[in-house]
Amino acid sequence: MSAERAPRGIDPTKAHPARRYDYWLGGKDNFAADRESAEILAAGFPTIRLAALENRKFLQRVVRYLAAEVGIRQFLDIGAGLPSAGNVHEIAQSIAPESRVVYVDNDPIVLVHARALLNSSPKGATAYVDADLREPEKILGAPELSQTLDLSRPTALILVATMHFITEEEDAYGLLGRLREALAPGSHIVLTHATLDYLSPERRAEVVEADKKSGVRFQMRTTEEFARFFEGLDLVEPGITSVVDWRPDVPPEERPSREDVSILGAVARVP
């Protein structure tokens, strides 16, 4: 995409997480600044594209589990990113056509492509909310949400590769807490988060340095810090683990290493 084609409200000289993630997944809805930021991070963590793909596979496995085994029919996907194959509504509605999904993101490029996220089955529904995770009240108060989801019924709150963009100064745990308070018992919370726990000291230093140069605010968290997001919730087996090891659908020898992916994942039930 060229700067001349940038939708109104976009600064194409500033990298955005959604467009950078799109680049790693092989998409074309990104600008030079997004690609430059992505390559800077890839220089310090060469398997970043593999990590993005494995993170996406985790999301798809989780949605299949929640729709097929738990019976969840409502999904709130915050930080949804740009449409790609295997979106939440496509997977959920392939199992239960009546599933209802609300996507949330704050990138105007995602808004431009939101029609692809709104291609619901006739029995279900999808909607898009243009908002930032840092504005939980705006998300929860959006008419698109209340017209699509009934939060008095079990809902899956999905925050995949999103919370690591929220720093401690921005009260990451408090933001999740306000969203969690709106969920009914039986709801599920899905999180993935970048971590340095699986890396050697040398590789950790390389990743931290690349992250500082990437132009996107980012905060790695340890397994213990990640676990704080789930306090008071009932973790679903296998609990907190690498995304490659969460209910995998391929044998161990076909999975990438935890080190090469370096993303924690977990699903928990709201009691």
C-alpha positions in Angstrom: 0.0 0.0 0.0 1.3 3.5 -0.8 1.1 6.5 1.4 -1.2 8.1 -1.3 -3.7 5.4 -0.8 -3.7 5.7 3.0 -7.3 6.1 4.4 -8.0 9.4 6.2 -6.8 9.3 9.8 -3.8 7.1 9.1 -0.2 8.2 9.5 1.6 5.8 7.1 5.0 6.8 8.6 4.1 5.2 11.9 4.1 1.5 12.4 0.9 -0.1 13.7 0.7 -3.6 15.4 -2.2 -4.8 13.3 -0.5 -3.9 10.0 2.8 -5.3 11.2 1.1 -8.6 12.1 -0.5 -8.6 8.7 2.9 -8.4 7.1 4.2 -11.3 9.1 1.2 -13.4 8.1 1.9 -12.6 4.5 -0.7 -9.9 4.0 -0.5 -6.8 1.8 -2.4 -4.3 3.9 0.7 -2.6 5.4 3.0 0.4 4.8 6.8 0.8 4.5 6.9 1.8 8.2 5.1 -1.4 9.2 7.4 -3.5 7.2 10.5 -1.7 8.5 9.4 -2.2 12.1 8.6 -5.8 11.4 12.0 -6.4 9.9 13.8 -4.7 12.7 12.1 -7.1 15.2 12.8 -10.0 12.9 16.5 -9.2 12.9 16.5 -9.7 16.7 14.0 -12.6 16.6 14.3 -14.3 13.2 11.4 -16.7 13.8 8.9 -14.0 14.4 6.9 -15.0 11.3 6.6 -18.5 12.6 5.5 -17.1 16.0 2.8 -15.1 14.3 1.5 -18.2 12.4 1.6 -20.4 15.5 -0.3 -17.7 17.5 -3.0 -17.7 14.8 -3.2 -21.5 14.9 -3.7 -21.3 18.6 -6.6 -18.9 18.2 -8.2 -21.2 15.7 -7.9 -24.3 17.9 -9.3 -22.4 20.9 -12.3 -21.2 18.9 -13.0 -24.7 17.7 -12.7 -26.0 21.3 -15.0 -23.3 22.7 -17.7 -23.7 20.0 -17.6 -27.5 19.7 -16.8 -28.7 23.2 -17.9 -25.9 25.6 -20.9 -24.6 23.6 -19.9 -20.9 23.5 -22.0 -19.0 20.9 -20.8 -15.5 21.6 -17.3 -14.1 20.9 -15.7 -10.7 21.6 -12.4 -10.5 19.8 -10.4 -7.4 20.9 -7.4 -6.5 18.8 -8.8 -8.6 16.0 -6.4 -7.3 13.3 -6.8 -7.4 9.6 -9.0 -10.2 8.1 -7.2 -13.3 7.1 -8.1 -17.0 6.5 -9.8 -18.6 9.5 -11.3 -15.6 11.2 -13.2 -16.2 14.5 -16.7 -16.1 13.0 -15.7 -18.4 10.1 -14.5 -21.1 12.5 -17.3 -20.6 15.1 -20.1 -20.5 12.5 -18.7 -23.6 10.7 -19.5 -25.4 13.9 -22.5 -23.5 15.1 -24.0 -21.2 12.4 -25.9 -19.2 15.1 -22.6 -18.0 16.6 -22.4 -14.2 17.1 -19.1 -12.3 17.0 -18.0 -8.8 17.7 -14.6 -7.6 16.5 -12.8 -4.7 18.0 -9.7 -2.8 16.7 -8.4 0.7 16.5 -6.6 0.7 13.1 -8.5 2.6 10.3 -7.1 0.0 7.8 -8.9 -2.7 9.7 -12.1 -0.6 9.6 -11.7 -0.3 5.8 -11.6 -4.1 5.6 -14.3 -4.7 8.2 -16.7 -5.9 5.6 -14.7 -9.1 5.4 -15.2 -9.6 9.1 -19.0 -9.0 8.8 -19.7 -11.8 6.3 -21.8 -13.7 8.8 -23.8 -16.9 8.2 -27.6 -16.1 7.9 -28.3 -17.7 11.3 -25.5 -15.8 13.2 -24.3 -12.2 13.3 -21.0 -10.2 13.3 -20.2 -6.6 14.1 -17.2 -4.3 14.3 -16.4 -1.8 16.9 -13.8 0.9 16.2 -12.1 1.3 19.6 -9.0 0.8 21.6 -8.4 -1.8 24.3 -7.4 1.1 26.6 -11.1 2.3 26.3 -13.0 -0.7 27.9 -16.0 1.5 28.7 -16.3 2.6 25.0 -16.1 -1.0 23.9 -18.7 -2.2 26.4 -21.0 0.7 25.7 -20.8 0.4 21.9 -24.3 -0.1 20.3 -22.7 -2.6 17.9 -21.8 -4.8 20.8 -25.2 -4.6 22.6 -27.0 -5.2 19.4 -25.0 -8.3 18.7 -24.0 -9.9 22.0 -25.9 -10.5 25.2 -23.3 -10.3 27.9 -25.6 -11.8 30.5 -24.9 -15.1 28.6 -21.5 -16.8 28.4 -19.2 -15.1 26.0 -15.6 -15.7 25.0 -13.4 -12.7 25.4 -10.4 -13.0 23.1 -7.2 -11.0 23.6 -4.7 -12.7 21.3 -1.3 -11.0 20.9 -2.8 -7.8 22.3 -2.0 -7.4 26.0 1.8 -7.1 25.4 1.1 -3.7 23.8 -0.3 -2.5 27.1 2.4 -1.3 29.5 2.3 -1.4 33.3 1.8 2.4 33.2 -1.4 1.8 31.2 -2.7 -0.6 33.9 -2.9 -3.8 31.8 -4.4 -5.9 34.7 -7.0 -3.2 35.5 -8.1 -3.0 31.9 -8.7 -6.7 31.7 -10.4 -6.6 35.0 -13.0 -4.1 33.8 -13.8 -6.2 30.8 -13.9 -9.3 32.9 -16.5 -7.7 35.3 -18.9 -7.5 32.3 -18.8 -11.2 31.6 -21.3 -13.7 32.8 -20.4 -16.9 34.7 -19.4 -19.6 32.2 -17.7 -17.1 30.0 -14.1 -17.8 28.9 -11.1 -15.5 28.6 -8.5 -16.3 25.9 -5.0 -14.7 26.1 -1.7 -15.0 24.3 1.4 -13.0 25.2 5.0 -12.7 24.1 7.5 -13.8 26.6 11.3 -14.1 27.0 11.0 -17.0 29.4 12.0 -19.6 26.7 15.1 -17.7 25.4 18.7 -17.8 26.4 20.2 -14.7 28.0 21.9 -13.9 24.7 18.7 -14.2 22.7 16.8 -12.2 25.3 19.2 -9.3 24.9 18.9 -9.4 21.1 15.1 -9.3 21.3 14.9 -6.5 23.8 17.3 -4.4 21.7 15.3 -5.0 18.5 12.1 -4.3 20.3 13.4 -0.9 21.5 14.2 0.0 17.9 10.9 -1.2 16.3 8.9 2.0 17.0 6.0 0.1 18.7 5.6 0.1 22.4 5.8 -3.4 23.7 6.1 -5.1 27.1 7.2 -8.7 27.5 5.9 -10.5 30.6 7.1 -13.6 32.4 4.9 -16.7 33.0 4.3 -15.4 36.5 3.2 -12.0 35.3 1.0 -13.6 32.6 -0.6 -15.8 35.3 -1.8 -12.6 37.1 -4.3 -12.1 34.3 -6.1 -15.3 35.3 -6.3 -14.8 39.1 -9.7 -15.9 40.3 -10.5 -17.8 37.1 -10.5 -21.5 36.4 -7.8 -22.4 33.9 -8.7 -24.9 31.2 -6.3 -27.8 30.7 -3.4 -27.7 30.0 -3.3 -24.3 31.8 -0.6 -21.8 31.0 1.8 -23.0 28.4 3.4 -22.2 25.1 0.8 -21.7 22.4 2.4 -24.7 20.5 1.5 -27.0 23.3 -2.1 -25.9 24.0 -4.2 -28.8 22.8 -2.1 -29.3 19.7 -3.4 -31.1 16.6 0.0 -32.3 15.4 2.5 -34.7 17.1 5.4 -33.2 19.1 7.9 -33.9 16.4 5.9 -31.7 14.0 5.6 -28.7 16.3 8.1 -25.8 16.4 10.1 -25.2 19.5 8.9 -23.1 22.4 12.0 -21.0 21.9 11.2 -20.2 18.3 7.7 -19.1 19.1 8.1 -17.6 22.6 4.4 -16.9 23.1 2.4 -18.0 26.2 -1.2 -18.9 25.8 -4.1 -19.9 28.1 -7.9 -20.2 28.3 -9.8 -19.7 31.6 -13.4 -20.0 32.6 -15.2 -17.3 34.6 -16.7 -19.0 37.7 
